[in-house]
Amino acid sequence: MLKNTKQEIKSLQSHELDHIIQMLENDKSFPERTISLISQKIDDAVNQIQDIFNIVKQSDTIPLNEIKENILPIIKVASATPHFFHLFFKLQSSDEYTYRHNIGVGIIATLIGKWLSLPEKLLAKLTIAAILHDIGKVKIPLEILNKPGKLTKVEYEIVKQHTILGYEILKKSEGVSEDISLVALQHHEREDGKGYPYGIQGNEISYLAKIVAIADVFHAMSSNRVYHDATPFYIVIRQMNDDVFGKFDPTILVPFISKIMNSLIGNKVLLTDGSYGVIKMVNPYDLTNPLVQINNKIIDLSIEKSIQIERII
């Protein structure tokens, strides 16, 4: 009887998620009701990933089927949204950051994978890997993870161990592929060899880890945390753009920045001089400095260097 009840609940959940996707496809205006439904599903995923992390902390094994059945469908729905920034604001909350970050990185990495036209099977691997990229943090003391201030050198070295610890947990978990395990190990490695834990570079880093690295940094910088507020949008996007030919793979990062900036066309923005405007066009040769309409005047931010986008409204 219980088994049948669980199957019925799962069927209802699946039907509800399919219904949300259909609503997204049929109504490009992105109504408030749809935003609310997706937000609730993201909250559900955050709660479920917290439960899953607790299971891993106690058992050292990954409940992969639960992730596939309960988390992946939610991320599929969230990544189907036509308006990236409606979704993005929901992922910025500092509440339960540790768990929300894993869902946020899962969604952003999935979007990047779609934008790169990854095959479905590889995309599914990427999503799982992104959700679990920080799983090694279950082995890091909470007083260090939640410290409201700068870590000491010793504490930082302890935190860096989460990459190796996560890899070890994933390696011994049934059904988890090497591709997924490597993302936990390598998502802090960098193209220039200045990452950790091993300082590898370029082609030594797995492709999925390179994608997750970008999603990880973008979400972390853009989120409110216990020890700092979210970094202003223009600083996040400028910093990542500056890292195109250093820390990150340009074949992944350039399409990512391009998609984000082009998704902003038509959006209202607050500028650093306190004025409000609407993004009208993105310069393909200067992605981070679009043309903005302020009242009846068009401002080219690639020329007006003293003005930047503070945040998206």
C-alpha positions as CSV (number, residue, x, y, z in Angstrom):
1,M,0.0,0.0,0.0
2,L,2.8,2.4,1.0
3,K,4.7,1.6,-2.2
4,N,1.6,2.4,-4.3
5,T,1.1,5.7,-2.4
6,K,4.8,6.7,-3.1
7,Q,4.3,5.8,-6.8
8,E,1.1,7.9,-6.9
9,I,2.8,10.9,-5.3
10,K,5.7,10.6,-7.7
11,S,3.3,10.4,-10.6
12,L,1.5,13.5,-9.4
13,Q,4.8,15.4,-9.0
14,S,5.9,14.4,-12.5
15,H,2.6,15.5,-14.0
16,E,2.9,18.9,-12.1
17,L,6.4,19.5,-13.4
18,D,5.4,18.6,-17.0
19,H,2.5,21.1,-16.6
20,I,4.9,23.9,-15.5
21,I,7.1,23.2,-18.6
22,Q,4.0,23.4,-20.8
23,M,3.1,26.7,-19.2
24,L,6.6,28.0,-19.9
25,E,6.4,27.0,-23.6
26,N,2.9,28.4,-24.1
27,D,3.3,31.7,-22.2
28,K,6.5,33.6,-23.0
29,S,5.3,36.5,-20.8
30,F,6.3,34.5,-17.7
31,P,3.3,35.2,-15.5
32,E,3.6,35.6,-11.7
33,R,1.9,32.3,-11.1
34,T,4.6,30.4,-13.0
35,I,7.4,32.3,-11.2
36,S,5.8,31.3,-7.9
37,L,5.5,27.6,-8.9
38,I,9.1,27.4,-10.0
39,S,10.3,29.2,-6.9
40,Q,8.4,26.7,-4.7
41,K,10.0,23.8,-6.6
42,I,13.5,25.3,-6.1
43,D,12.7,25.6,-2.4
44,D,11.6,21.9,-2.4
45,A,14.9,21.0,-4.1
46,V,16.9,22.9,-1.5
47,N,15.1,21.0,1.3
48,Q,15.7,17.7,-0.4
49,I,19.4,18.3,-1.1
50,Q,19.8,19.2,2.6
51,D,18.3,15.8,3.5
52,I,20.5,14.1,0.9
53,F,23.7,15.8,2.3
54,N,22.7,14.6,5.8
55,I,22.4,11.0,4.5
56,V,25.8,11.3,2.9
57,K,27.3,12.7,6.1
58,Q,26.1,9.7,8.0
59,S,26.7,6.9,5.4
60,D,29.5,8.2,3.1
61,T,27.4,7.0,0.1
62,I,25.3,8.9,-2.5
63,P,21.6,8.2,-2.8
64,L,21.8,8.5,-6.5
65,N,18.3,7.3,-7.3
66,E,16.8,10.0,-5.0
67,I,18.7,12.7,-6.8
68,K,17.6,11.4,-10.2
69,E,13.9,11.0,-9.2
70,N,13.5,14.1,-7.0
71,I,16.1,16.7,-7.9
72,L,16.8,16.3,-11.6
73,P,13.2,16.9,-12.7
74,I,13.1,20.2,-10.7
75,I,16.3,21.4,-12.3
76,K,14.9,20.4,-15.7
77,V,11.9,22.7,-15.1
78,A,14.0,25.6,-13.7
79,S,16.4,25.5,-16.6
80,A,13.5,25.6,-19.1
81,T,12.6,29.2,-18.0
82,P,12.9,31.7,-20.9
83,H,13.9,34.5,-18.5
84,F,17.2,33.8,-16.8
85,F,17.1,36.6,-14.3
86,H,13.7,35.8,-12.9
87,L,15.2,32.5,-11.9
88,F,18.5,34.0,-10.9
89,F,17.1,36.3,-8.2
90,K,15.4,33.3,-6.6
91,L,18.9,31.6,-6.3
92,Q,20.5,34.6,-4.6
93,S,19.0,34.1,-1.2
94,S,21.4,33.7,1.7
95,D,18.9,31.4,3.4
96,E,20.4,27.9,3.6
97,Y,23.2,29.1,1.3
98,T,25.2,25.8,1.5
99,Y,22.3,23.8,0.1
100,R,20.8,26.5,-2.2
101,H,24.3,27.0,-3.7
102,N,24.3,23.3,-4.9
103,I,20.9,23.7,-6.5
104,G,21.9,27.1,-8.0
105,V,25.1,25.7,-9.5
106,G,23.1,22.7,-10.8
107,I,20.6,25.0,-12.6
108,I,23.3,27.4,-14.0
109,A,25.5,24.5,-15.1
110,T,22.6,22.9,-16.8
111,L,21.8,26.1,-18.6
112,I,25.4,26.4,-19.8
113,G,25.3,22.8,-21.0
114,K,22.1,23.5,-23.0
115,W,23.7,26.7,-24.5
116,L,26.7,24.5,-25.5
117,S,24.3,21.9,-27.1
118,L,25.6,19.0,-24.9
119,P,23.9,15.7,-25.7
120,E,21.1,14.7,-23.3
121,K,23.1,11.9,-21.6
122,L,26.1,14.2,-21.0
123,L,23.8,17.0,-19.9
124,A,22.3,14.7,-17.2
125,K,25.7,13.8,-16.0
126,L,26.6,17.5,-15.8
127,T,23.5,18.3,-13.8
128,I,24.2,15.5,-11.2
129,A,27.9,16.5,-11.1
130,A,27.0,20.1,-10.5
131,I,24.5,19.2,-7.7
132,L,27.2,17.2,-6.0
133,H,30.3,19.3,-6.7
134,D,30.6,20.4,-3.0
135,I,29.5,17.1,-1.4
136,G,32.9,16.9,0.3
137,K,31.9,19.8,2.5
138,V,29.9,17.4,4.6
139,K,33.3,16.4,6.0
140,I,34.3,20.0,6.8
141,P,33.5,21.3,10.4
142,L,30.4,23.6,10.3
143,E,32.1,26.3,12.4
144,I,34.6,26.7,9.5
145,L,32.0,26.6,6.7
146,N,29.7,29.1,8.5
147,K,32.4,31.3,9.9
148,P,31.2,35.0,9.6
149,G,34.5,36.4,8.5
150,K,37.8,35.7,6.7
151,L,39.2,32.2,7.2
152,T,42.7,31.7,8.6
153,K,45.3,30.1,6.4
154,V,44.9,26.8,8.3
155,E,41.1,27.0,8.0
156,Y,41.3,27.7,4.3
157,E,43.6,24.6,3.8
158,I,40.9,22.5,5.6
159,V,38.2,23.9,3.3
160,K,40.2,23.1,0.2
161,Q,40.2,19.4,1.2
162,H,36.5,19.2,0.3
163,T,37.5,18.6,-3.3
164,I,39.5,15.4,-2.4
165,L,37.0,14.3,0.2
166,G,34.1,14.7,-2.3
167,Y,35.9,12.7,-4.9
168,E,36.5,9.9,-2.4
169,I,32.8,9.8,-1.5
170,L,31.7,9.8,-5.1
171,K,34.2,7.2,-6.2
172,K,32.9,4.6,-3.8
173,S,29.2,5.3,-4.5
174,E,27.3,2.8,-6.7
175,G,26.3,4.2,-10.0
176,V,28.4,7.3,-9.9
177,S,30.6,7.6,-13.0
178,E,34.2,8.9,-13.1
179,D,33.0,12.0,-15.0
180,I,30.8,13.0,-12.1
181,S,33.5,12.2,-9.5
182,L,36.1,14.3,-11.3
183,V,33.9,17.4,-11.1
184,A,34.0,17.3,-7.3
185,L,37.8,16.9,-7.5
186,Q,38.5,19.5,-10.2
187,H,35.9,22.3,-10.0
188,H,38.5,24.6,-8.3
189,E,41.2,23.9,-10.8
190,R,41.9,26.7,-13.3
191,E,43.1,27.0,-16.9
192,D,46.3,28.8,-15.8
193,G,47.3,26.1,-13.3
194,K,46.6,28.3,-10.3
195,G,43.7,26.4,-8.8
196,Y,43.5,23.5,-6.3
197,P,43.9,20.8,-5.2
198,Y,46.6,19.8,-7.7
199,G,47.3,22.9,-9.8
200,I,46.5,21.1,-13.1
201,Q,45.7,23.2,-16.1
202,G,44.1,23.3,-19.6
203,N,43.2,19.9,-21.0
204,E,44.1,18.2,-17.8
205,I,40.9,19.4,-16.3
206,S,37.7,17.6,-17.3
207,Y,35.3,19.5,-19.5
208,L,32.3,19.1,-17.1
209,A,34.5,20.4,-14.3
210,K,35.3,23.5,-16.4
211,I,31.5,24.2,-16.8
212,V,30.8,23.7,-13.1
213,A,33.7,26.0,-12.2
214,I,32.0,28.9,-14.1
215,A,28.6,28.2,-12.6
216,D,30.1,27.8,-9.1
217,V,31.9,31.2,-9.2
218,F,29.0,33.1,-10.8
219,H,26.5,31.9,-8.2
220,A,28.9,32.3,-5.3
221,M,29.8,35.9,-6.2
222,S,26.2,36.8,-7.0
223,S,24.7,35.5,-3.7
224,N,24.2,36.9,-0.3
225,R,26.2,35.1,2.3
226,V,26.6,35.2,6.0
227,Y,29.8,37.3,5.7
228,H,29.1,39.5,2.7
229,D,26.3,40.8,0.5
230,A,26.0,39.8,-3.2
231,T,28.6,41.4,-5.4
232,P,27.0,44.0,-7.8
233,F,26.1,42.5,-11.2
234,Y,28.6,44.6,-13.2
235,I,31.5,43.6,-11.0
236,V,30.6,39.9,-11.3
237,I,30.2,40.0,-15.0
238,R,33.3,42.2,-15.5
239,Q,35.4,40.0,-13.3
240,M,34.4,36.8,-15.1
241,N,35.0,38.6,-18.5
242,D,38.5,39.5,-17.3
243,D,39.1,35.8,-16.6
244,V,38.2,34.7,-20.1
245,F,41.9,34.1,-21.0
246,G,43.2,33.2,-17.6
247,K,41.1,31.2,-15.1
248,F,38.4,29.8,-17.3
249,D,38.0,28.1,-20.6
250,P,37.0,30.8,-23.2
251,T,35.0,28.3,-25.3
252,I,32.6,28.0,-22.3
253,L,32.8,31.4,-20.7
254,V,32.3,33.6,-23.8
255,P,29.0,31.8,-24.8
256,F,27.9,32.0,-21.1
257,I,28.5,35.8,-20.9
258,S,26.9,36.3,-24.3
259,K,23.8,34.4,-23.4
260,I,23.4,36.2,-20.0
261,M,23.9,39.7,-21.5
262,N,21.5,39.0,-24.5
263,S,18.9,37.7,-22.1
264,L,18.9,41.1,-20.5
265,I,17.7,43.0,-23.6
266,G,14.5,44.7,-22.7
267,N,15.2,44.5,-18.9
268,K,15.1,47.5,-16.6
269,V,18.4,48.2,-14.8
270,L,19.7,50.4,-12.1
271,L,23.0,52.1,-13.1
272,T,25.8,53.1,-10.8
273,D,25.0,56.8,-11.2
274,G,21.6,56.1,-9.6
275,S,19.6,56.4,-12.9
276,Y,17.3,53.7,-14.3
277,G,17.4,52.5,-17.9
278,V,16.4,49.7,-20.2
279,I,19.0,47.6,-22.0
280,K,18.4,48.0,-25.8
281,M,21.2,46.2,-27.5
282,V,24.4,44.1,-26.6
283,N,27.6,44.9,-28.4
284,P,29.0,41.5,-29.6
285,Y,32.5,42.9,-29.4
286,D,32.1,44.4,-25.9
287,L,29.5,42.1,-24.2
288,T,29.6,43.6,-20.7
289,N,28.9,47.2,-21.9
290,P,25.5,47.3,-23.7
291,L,23.5,50.2,-25.1
292,V,21.0,51.5,-22.4
293,Q,18.1,53.8,-23.0
294,I,17.6,56.4,-20.2
295,N,14.4,58.3,-20.8
296,N,14.7,59.3,-24.5
297,K,18.5,59.1,-24.6
298,I,20.6,56.1,-25.6
299,I,23.8,55.6,-23.6
300,D,26.6,53.4,-24.9
301,L,28.3,51.9,-21.8
302,S,31.3,50.9,-23.9
303,I,32.0,54.7,-24.3
304,E,30.5,56.0,-21.0
305,K,33.0,54.0,-18.9
306,S,32.1,55.9,-15.7
307,I,28.6,54.2,-15.7
308,Q,28.0,50.5,-15.1
309,I,25.0,48.2,-14.4
310,E,24.5,48.1,-10.7
311,R,21.7,45.5,-10.7
312,I,18.9,44.1,-12.8
313,I,15.4,45.2,-11.8
